[in-house]
Amino acid sequence: MMNEAQTKTLLDAVHAVAGDTISRSAIRTLANQHNLPHPGWYIDADGADKFRAGRGQYNKPTLVEVAAMDSGYPLTSGRKSPVVGRASVADRNNVVVVPQPEPVKVATMKVSVTKDDANTAVRQEASAALGVDVLLGASDSVPYIPTVNPNYVPWGWFEDISTLISARHFLPIMLTGPSGNGKTDLFEQVCAKLGREYVRINVTSQTDEDDLLGGFRLVNGETKFALGPIPLAMMRGAFCNIDEIDLGGAALMCLQPVLEGKPLYLKKIGRYIHPAPGFSIGATSNTKGRGDDGRYAHTAVMNDAMLERFAVLYEQTWPSPTVERSILSKLLKSLGKFDATLVKHLVEFAGVTRANFAQQICNDEIATRRLLHTARVFCALGDIDKAMTATLSRFDVDTSTAFRNLWNAIHEDPNKTSSPSGATIPESD
């Protein structure tokens, strides 16, 4: 039977293979290549029933799914979990997997938040590793393995970023581009595909060192240290996405040693945090760190010393028409409202607004996210005319009117049912 480290090695190799599934023979070959025991928990008995995707094909599970099996796998056998964040290399290699918490029922949510007892095991292990009783800074500061979105369409830099993150080298990545083109989703879905722990930090102009690294809180009359998302991600070897980094101010400079891959000193409790293997940083931005251009309010000019610490910067523009049609088609099919003509017209509509914006003919453009909003509202209301009215109202009156006239010209008659079968116009070129 495989132990936890061996299972993690096998799953890393499995997720590195292209495709959503993998064959039985390929799993055996990977096990042999890494000198691992026969993965019976995966391809025999209970595993075959749980992970089989078809004849001789298997889905790619995460460690969380494996840990939840009732087949005697070591993660559920009562064995003591390794402690995270110790200084020795041997201990840092044993990164504990965060179990995905059960959904909190509305009736118990208030109690859970008041008592701060969520993710108790993670908090206890972090406290033991630091030698200080700590709290978790916030519920969203705890790394988790994202769920694979079956409707997600990989595009752009998805494969390159997957390769960089799966290599487990420390290479901070910045992904920049216009709002609404899928930057945050890309990081999240890469981690979902790889089964990697992920934490998203939402930066605002008010974000400070306390929010990032942690600070003291008064709890029931006692002062306790709440561990921030950055050090916790470092201790667990997680991928950390600093979302909208160009909204932050000078306080982000506290991350300089983190962006260099060096240990972080928590001066408030006098402890060093050593980054566990696999820890890395990603960031999204709209302005490439150059500040507000009139569209992205409150964004700041970022310090060049910080920008220089990002090893990789990818500029993500809008998806191609073919990719955008695929994105919309998957969504509409999942909601039972697929219409190929409607998809084609929506993508064409967005493309014209972007071309006009680039030529300074209009002051705004339609984002991929706005198209998805429109598609969802259409599925809910069953009327594209109403959906357009609702979603284009986000713009000022003149722009909204111009966009609506453009849409009418492209779609001819918004109330006309086109071809739900998709027979008139194909999905792609």
C-alpha positions as CSV (number, residue, x, y, z in Angstrom):
1,M,0.0,0.0,0.0
2,M,1.2,3.5,-0.8
3,N,2.0,6.0,1.9
4,E,0.9,9.6,1.7
5,A,4.1,10.8,0.0
6,Q,4.1,8.0,-2.5
7,T,0.5,8.8,-3.4
8,K,1.2,12.4,-3.8
9,T,4.1,11.6,-6.2
10,L,1.9,9.4,-8.3
11,L,-0.9,12.0,-8.5
12,D,1.6,14.7,-9.5
13,A,2.8,12.5,-12.3
14,V,-0.8,11.6,-13.3
15,H,-1.9,15.3,-13.5
16,A,1.2,16.1,-15.6
17,V,-0.2,13.9,-18.3
18,A,-2.3,15.7,-20.9
19,G,-6.1,15.1,-21.0
20,D,-8.9,14.8,-18.5
21,T,-8.5,11.0,-18.1
22,I,-5.6,8.5,-18.0
23,S,-5.4,4.8,-19.0
24,R,-4.8,1.9,-16.6
25,S,-1.6,1.0,-18.4
26,A,-0.3,4.6,-18.1
27,I,-1.0,4.6,-14.4
28,R,1.0,1.4,-13.9
29,T,3.8,2.8,-16.1
30,L,4.0,6.0,-14.0
31,A,4.1,3.9,-10.8
32,N,6.9,1.8,-12.1
33,Q,8.9,4.9,-13.3
34,H,8.7,6.4,-9.8
35,N,9.5,3.0,-8.1
36,L,6.1,3.1,-6.4
37,P,4.0,0.1,-5.2
38,H,1.1,-1.1,-7.3
39,P,-1.7,1.6,-7.0
40,G,-4.5,-0.8,-6.2
41,W,-6.4,1.9,-4.4
42,Y,-6.7,3.7,-7.8
43,I,-7.3,1.0,-10.4
44,D,-8.5,-2.0,-8.4
45,A,-11.7,-2.7,-6.3
46,D,-13.1,0.5,-4.7
47,G,-10.8,2.8,-6.6
48,A,-11.9,1.3,-10.0
49,D,-15.5,2.0,-9.0
50,K,-14.8,5.5,-7.8
51,F,-12.4,6.8,-10.5
52,R,-13.2,4.8,-13.6
53,A,-14.2,7.1,-16.5
54,G,-14.7,4.4,-19.1
55,R,-13.3,1.2,-20.4
56,G,-9.6,1.2,-19.3
57,Q,-9.8,4.9,-18.5
58,Y,-9.6,6.7,-15.2
59,N,-10.3,10.2,-13.9
60,K,-7.5,12.1,-12.2
61,P,-8.3,12.4,-8.5
62,T,-7.0,15.0,-6.0
63,L,-5.4,14.0,-2.7
64,V,-8.6,15.2,-1.0
65,E,-10.7,12.7,-3.0
66,V,-8.2,9.9,-2.2
67,A,-8.2,10.8,1.5
68,A,-12.0,10.5,1.6
69,M,-12.0,6.9,0.3
70,D,-13.2,4.2,2.7
71,S,-10.5,1.7,1.5
72,G,-8.0,1.9,4.3
73,Y,-5.9,4.5,2.7
74,P,-3.3,5.9,5.2
75,L,-4.8,9.4,5.2
76,T,-7.9,8.1,6.9
77,S,-6.2,5.4,9.1
78,G,-5.7,7.6,12.2
79,R,-2.0,8.1,11.5
80,K,-0.8,11.4,12.9
81,S,-0.5,14.0,10.2
82,P,2.9,15.7,9.7
83,V,3.3,19.2,11.1
84,V,3.6,22.0,8.6
85,G,6.2,24.7,8.4
86,R,9.1,23.2,10.5
87,A,12.6,24.4,9.7
88,S,14.0,21.0,8.6
89,V,13.9,20.0,5.0
90,A,12.5,16.6,5.8
91,D,9.5,18.0,7.7
92,R,8.9,20.7,5.1
93,N,8.6,18.1,2.4
94,N,5.6,16.6,4.3
95,V,3.1,19.2,3.5
96,V,-0.3,18.5,5.0
97,V,-3.3,18.5,2.6
98,V,-6.2,20.7,3.7
99,P,-9.4,18.7,3.6
100,Q,-12.1,20.6,1.8
101,P,-14.6,21.6,4.5
102,E,-18.2,20.4,4.4
103,P,-20.6,23.2,3.3
104,V,-21.7,25.2,6.3
105,K,-25.4,25.1,6.9
106,V,-27.1,28.5,7.3
107,A,-28.4,27.5,10.7
108,T,-24.9,26.9,12.1
109,M,-23.0,29.6,10.1
110,K,-23.2,32.3,12.8
111,V,-22.0,29.9,15.5
112,S,-19.0,28.8,13.4
113,V,-17.9,32.3,12.6
114,T,-18.4,33.5,16.2
115,K,-16.3,30.6,17.6
116,D,-13.8,30.7,14.8
117,D,-13.6,26.9,14.9
118,A,-13.5,26.4,11.1
119,N,-10.4,24.5,9.8
120,T,-9.4,23.7,13.4
121,A,-6.9,21.0,12.3
122,V,-5.0,23.5,10.1
123,R,-4.9,26.1,12.9
124,Q,-3.7,23.5,15.4
125,E,-0.9,22.3,13.1
126,A,0.2,25.9,12.3
127,S,0.2,26.7,16.1
128,A,2.4,23.6,16.8
129,A,4.8,24.4,14.0
130,L,5.2,28.0,15.2
131,G,5.2,27.3,18.9
132,V,2.6,30.0,19.3
133,D,-1.2,29.6,19.6
134,V,-2.5,31.3,16.4
135,L,-5.8,32.0,14.8
136,L,-6.5,31.9,11.1
137,G,-6.7,35.4,9.7
138,A,-9.9,34.8,7.8
139,S,-11.9,32.0,6.2
140,D,-10.5,32.9,2.8
141,S,-6.9,32.8,4.0
142,V,-6.9,29.0,4.2
143,P,-5.5,27.3,1.1
144,Y,-7.8,24.8,-0.6
145,I,-7.8,22.6,-3.8
146,P,-10.2,24.3,-6.2
147,T,-12.9,22.2,-8.0
148,V,-12.4,21.6,-11.7
149,N,-15.0,23.6,-13.6
150,P,-16.3,21.3,-16.4
151,N,-17.3,24.3,-18.5
152,Y,-13.9,26.0,-18.3
153,V,-12.1,26.4,-21.7
154,P,-8.3,26.5,-21.3
155,W,-6.8,29.1,-23.6
156,G,-4.1,31.7,-23.8
157,W,-1.3,31.1,-21.3
158,F,-3.1,28.2,-19.6
159,E,-0.7,25.4,-20.6
160,D,2.5,27.5,-20.0
161,I,1.3,28.5,-16.5
162,S,0.3,24.9,-15.8
163,T,3.9,23.8,-16.7
164,L,5.5,26.5,-14.6
165,I,3.4,25.7,-11.5
166,S,3.7,21.9,-11.9
167,A,7.5,22.3,-12.1
168,R,7.4,23.5,-8.4
169,H,10.2,26.0,-9.0
170,F,9.7,29.4,-7.3
171,L,8.8,31.6,-10.2
172,P,6.4,34.5,-9.3
173,I,4.0,35.0,-12.2
174,M,2.1,38.2,-13.1
175,L,-0.9,38.0,-15.4
176,T,-2.0,41.3,-16.7
177,G,-4.8,42.4,-19.1
178,P,-8.2,44.0,-19.2
179,S,-10.8,43.3,-16.6
180,G,-13.2,40.4,-17.3
181,N,-11.0,38.3,-19.6
182,G,-10.5,35.4,-17.2
183,K,-7.1,36.0,-15.4
184,T,-8.2,34.9,-12.0
185,D,-10.1,31.9,-13.3
186,L,-7.0,30.8,-15.2
187,F,-4.9,30.6,-12.0
188,E,-7.7,28.9,-10.1
189,Q,-8.4,26.3,-12.8
190,V,-4.6,25.5,-13.3
191,C,-4.5,24.6,-9.6
192,A,-7.7,22.6,-9.9
193,K,-6.2,20.7,-12.8
194,L,-3.0,20.0,-10.9
195,G,-4.7,19.3,-7.6
196,R,-2.6,22.1,-6.0
197,E,-3.6,24.0,-2.9
198,Y,-4.6,27.6,-3.8
199,V,-5.4,30.8,-1.9
200,R,-6.7,34.0,-3.4
201,I,-6.0,37.3,-1.7
202,N,-8.2,40.1,-2.9
203,V,-6.2,43.3,-2.7
204,T,-7.8,46.8,-2.2
205,S,-6.3,50.2,-1.7
206,Q,-6.7,49.6,2.0
207,T,-4.8,46.3,2.1
208,D,-2.0,46.5,4.6
209,E,0.8,44.3,6.1
210,D,-1.6,43.1,8.8
211,D,-4.0,41.7,6.1
212,L,-1.2,39.9,4.3
213,L,1.1,38.6,7.1
214,G,-1.2,38.6,10.2
215,G,-1.8,40.6,13.3
216,F,-3.1,40.6,16.8
217,R,-6.9,40.3,17.5
218,L,-8.8,40.6,20.7
219,V,-10.8,37.4,21.2
220,N,-12.9,36.9,24.3
221,G,-10.8,39.3,26.2
222,E,-7.5,37.7,25.1
223,T,-5.0,39.0,22.5
224,K,-4.1,36.3,19.9
225,F,-2.2,36.4,16.7
226,A,-4.2,35.8,13.5
227,L,-1.9,34.2,10.9
228,G,-2.2,35.9,7.5
229,P,-2.7,34.1,4.2
230,I,0.8,34.6,2.9
231,P,2.7,32.8,5.7
232,L,0.1,30.1,5.8
233,A,0.4,29.5,2.1
234,M,4.2,29.4,2.5
235,M,4.0,26.8,5.2
236,R,1.7,24.6,3.1
237,G,3.5,24.9,-0.2
238,A,0.4,26.4,-1.8
239,F,0.0,28.6,-4.8
240,C,-1.0,32.1,-3.7
241,N,-2.8,34.5,-6.1
242,I,-2.6,38.1,-5.2
243,D,-5.6,39.3,-7.1
244,E,-5.7,42.9,-8.5
245,I,-2.2,43.6,-7.1
246,D,-2.0,47.0,-8.7
247,L,-4.8,48.2,-6.3
248,G,-2.4,47.9,-3.4
249,G,-0.1,50.5,-2.0
250,A,3.3,50.7,-0.4
251,A,2.2,48.1,2.2
252,L,2.8,45.4,-0.4
253,M,6.5,46.0,-0.1
254,C,6.4,43.8,3.0
255,L,6.3,40.9,0.4
256,Q,9.8,41.6,-1.0
257,P,11.4,38.6,0.7
258,V,8.5,36.4,-0.1
259,L,8.8,37.3,-3.8
260,E,12.5,36.3,-3.6
261,G,11.6,32.9,-2.3
262,K,13.3,33.6,1.0
263,P,12.2,32.9,4.6
264,L,9.7,35.5,6.0
265,Y,10.3,36.9,9.4
266,L,7.0,37.5,11.4
267,K,8.3,40.3,13.6
268,K,5.1,40.4,15.7
269,I,5.6,36.9,17.1
270,G,9.4,36.5,16.4
271,R,9.1,33.5,14.1
272,Y,10.7,32.7,10.7
273,I,8.5,31.0,8.0
274,H,10.4,28.9,5.6
275,P,8.6,28.3,2.2
276,A,7.6,24.7,1.8
277,P,8.4,23.0,-1.6
278,G,5.9,24.0,-4.2
279,F,5.0,27.4,-2.7
280,S,4.7,30.1,-5.4
281,I,3.1,33.4,-6.1
282,G,0.9,34.6,-8.8
283,A,-0.7,38.0,-9.3
284,T,-3.3,39.6,-11.6
285,S,-3.3,43.2,-12.7
286,N,-5.2,45.5,-15.1
287,T,-2.5,48.2,-15.6
288,K,0.8,46.3,-15.6
289,G,1.7,48.2,-12.5
290,R,1.6,51.6,-14.3
291,G,-1.4,53.1,-12.5
292,D,-4.9,54.4,-13.3
293,D,-5.4,55.3,-16.9
294,G,-9.0,56.6,-16.3
295,R,-10.7,53.1,-16.4
296,Y,-9.3,51.4,-13.3
297,A,-9.9,53.7,-10.4
298,H,-7.6,53.6,-7.4
299,T,-4.9,51.5,-9.1
300,A,-1.4,52.6,-8.2
301,V,1.9,52.9,-9.9
302,M,3.8,49.9,-8.5
303,N,7.3,50.1,-7.3
304,D,9.8,48.9,-9.9
305,A,11.6,46.9,-7.2
306,M,8.5,44.8,-6.7
307,L,7.7,44.4,-10.4
308,E,11.3,43.2,-11.0
309,R,10.8,40.4,-8.5
310,F,8.2,38.8,-10.8
311,A,10.1,36.3,-12.9
312,V,7.4,36.0,-15.5
313,L,4.8,38.5,-16.9
314,Y,2.2,37.4,-19.3
315,E,-0.1,39.8,-21.1
316,Q,-3.6,38.3,-21.7
317,T,-5.7,40.0,-24.3
318,W,-9.2,39.0,-25.3
319,P,-9.8,35.3,-26.3
320,S,-10.1,34.7,-30.1
321,P,-13.6,34.5,-31.6
322,T,-13.3,30.7,-31.8
323,V,-12.3,30.4,-28.1
324,E,-15.0,32.9,-27.0
325,R,-17.7,30.9,-28.9
326,S,-16.5,27.8,-27.2
327,I,-16.8,29.5,-23.8
328,L,-20.3,30.7,-24.4
329,S,-21.4,27.4,-26.0
330,K,-20.3,25.4,-23.0
331,L,-22.2,27.7,-20.7
332,L,-25.4,27.7,-22.7
333,K,-25.2,23.9,-23.2
334,S,-24.8,23.3,-19.5
335,L,-28.0,25.4,-18.9
336,G,-29.9,23.7,-21.7
337,K,-30.2,26.9,-23.9
338,F,-27.6,26.4,-26.6
339,D,-28.2,28.5,-29.7
340,A,-25.3,28.6,-32.2
341,T,-26.6,31.7,-34.0
342,L,-27.0,33.6,-30.8
343,V,-23.4,32.6,-29.7
344,K,-22.0,33.8,-33.0
345,H,-23.8,37.1,-32.8
346,L,-22.7,37.7,-29.2
347,V,-19.1,37.1,-30.0
348,E,-19.3,39.3,-33.1
349,F,-21.0,42.0,-31.1
350,A,-18.2,42.0,-28.5
351,G,-15.5,42.0,-31.2
352,V,-16.9,45.1,-32.9
353,T,-17.0,47.0,-29.5
354,R,-13.4,46.1,-28.9
355,A,-12.3,47.2,-32.3
356,N,-14.1,50.5,-31.9
357,F,-12.6,51.0,-28.5
358,A,-9.1,50.4,-29.8
359,Q,-9.7,53.0,-32.5
360,Q,-11.1,55.4,-29.8
361,I,-14.5,55.4,-31.6
362,C,-16.2,54.5,-28.3
363,N,-15.2,54.8,-24.6
364,D,-16.0,51.2,-23.6
365,E,-15.9,47.6,-24.8
366,I,-17.7,44.4,-24.0
367,A,-15.7,41.9,-21.8
368,T,-16.0,38.2,-22.0
369,R,-17.4,38.3,-18.5
370,R,-20.2,40.7,-19.7
371,L,-21.0,38.2,-22.5
372,L,-21.3,35.4,-19.9
373,H,-23.6,37.7,-17.7
374,T,-25.8,38.3,-20.7
375,A,-25.9,34.5,-21.5
376,R,-26.9,33.6,-17.9
377,V,-29.6,36.3,-17.8
378,F,-30.9,35.1,-21.2
379,C,-31.1,31.5,-19.8
380,A,-33.0,32.8,-16.7
381,L,-35.4,35.1,-18.5
382,G,-35.7,33.3,-21.8
383,D,-35.5,36.6,-23.7
384,I,-32.4,38.0,-25.3
385,D,-33.9,41.5,-25.6
386,K,-34.5,41.7,-21.8
387,A,-31.1,40.2,-21.1
388,M,-29.4,42.8,-23.2
389,T,-31.3,45.6,-21.6
390,A,-30.4,44.4,-18.1
391,T,-26.7,43.8,-18.8
392,L,-25.9,46.8,-21.0
393,S,-27.4,49.1,-18.3
394,R,-24.0,48.8,-16.6
395,F,-22.7,51.5,-19.0
396,D,-23.6,55.2,-19.2
397,V,-26.7,56.1,-21.2
398,D,-25.0,57.1,-24.4
399,T,-22.7,54.0,-24.5
400,S,-25.5,51.7,-23.5
401,T,-27.7,53.1,-26.3
402,A,-24.9,52.8,-28.9
403,F,-24.2,49.2,-27.8
404,R,-27.9,48.3,-28.0
405,N,-28.2,49.7,-31.5
406,L,-25.1,47.8,-32.6
407,W,-26.5,44.6,-31.1
408,N,-29.8,45.1,-32.9
409,A,-28.0,45.6,-36.2
410,I,-26.0,42.4,-35.7
411,H,-28.8,40.2,-34.4
412,E,-31.4,41.8,-36.7
413,D,-34.4,40.9,-34.5
414,P,-33.6,40.2,-30.8
415,N,-37.0,38.6,-30.2
416,K,-36.6,36.2,-33.1
417,T,-35.7,32.6,-32.2
418,S,-32.7,31.7,-34.3
419,S,-31.6,28.1,-34.6
420,P,-31.5,26.3,-31.2
421,S,-30.3,23.1,-33.0
422,G,-27.2,25.0,-34.2
423,A,-27.8,23.8,-37.7
424,T,-27.7,27.2,-39.4
425,I,-24.3,28.4,-38.2
426,P,-21.6,26.1,-36.9
427,E,-20.0,26.6,-33.5
428,S,-16.5,27.4,-34.8
429,D,-14.7,28.4,-38.0
